[in-house]
Amino acid sequence: WGIRIIIFDYFEIYIEIFNESRQQVNLDGYHLQVGTLDYSLPAGIVLNPGQYAVFPRKTDYFALESTYGLRSNAFGSFNQALPSSGQISLVKADGTIVDQATYGNSAPYPTEPNGSGSSLELISPSLDNQSADSWLGSNGKGTPGVVNSASPQISVSTQYLNLGQLHLAYLSQQQITLQNPATTSDLSVTLASSDSKLTFAQTEITLAA
């Protein structure tokens, strides 16, 4: 897919994008369009695979850090109020639309992100961000710059792996190893996911002691 629009916040107002490709993406010449806003992204932003970029309404990065714990990956400011519903487009300099996300603050969209501090989060970067079913309200105020809190969880016995973390591991070609902490008995493990797009070649495995 490449670059995806994955989060929107009505409270502090920021937009987050994510590079889900396996290549670096240079955002020079890109701009965000929302309602009457046509915001040119700051020059010099290059996103590595699995990296996020956050574009806030204001340049008060201290407020972003104190509210969300955000410490990096925030760029510029678009200094304009945004409509409570509509479409966000990420567009190249030549007019090519890279991604579009449709959002709202009333049903069928989640109603929690409506100025009360919750952010509207895409459940997974693999989902259609123009569908209301692909969005959830964040746990807490949101997670700009890191994996969305709305991402489903994959259970491995009593341990949990975040789907976003697995996705990042895939992008960076990392290996995830499951280990049996027991020393005297084998451990039977069932792999399952709440995301229908994620399947396992084998769902029942045994980890030797």
Secondary structure by P-SEA (a helix, b strand, c coil): ccccccccccccbbbbbbccccbbbbccccccccccccccccccccccccbbbbbbcccaaaaaaaacccccccccccccccccbbbbbbccccccccbbbbccccccccccccccccccccccccccccccccccccccccccccccccbbbbbcccbbbbaaaaaaaaaabbbbbbbcccccbbbbbbbbbccccccccccbbbbcc
